[in-house]
């Protein structure tokens, strides 16, 4: 099991908050890159039937339960 944490700069957080489809596309690209890397490290290829599993969680709030996407900086 492996964990990655991605944090985006404020301008991108604003974009993702206002356009969820942009976040979906970004997550899809990142997921595909991670899956490809994991399979490559294991010495497997998609043509071998290699598959991976990924769980994603989008966190839009800070430790004070404030909405990160709407804060002014």
C-alpha positions, 0 to 999 in steps of 0.5 A, a space after each residue: 500500500 502506498 499513499 500520495 498527497 497532492 496539494 495544489 496552489 491557490 489559483 488551481 484550487 479556485 479553478 477546481 472549486 468552480 469547475 469540478 470537471 477540470 478537477 476530474 480530468 486532472 485526477 484522471 491524468 494523475 491516477 493514470 500516471 500512478 497506475 502506469 508507474 506501479 505496473 512498470 515497477 512491478 515489471 508488468 504491462 497492460 498487455 499482460 493484464 496488469 491492473 491496479 486499484 486506487 482510492 482517491 479523496 478530494 479534501 476541500 477543507 482545512 484543519 479548522 473545517 474552513 473551505 480552502 477553495 474560497 479563502 482569500 490570500 
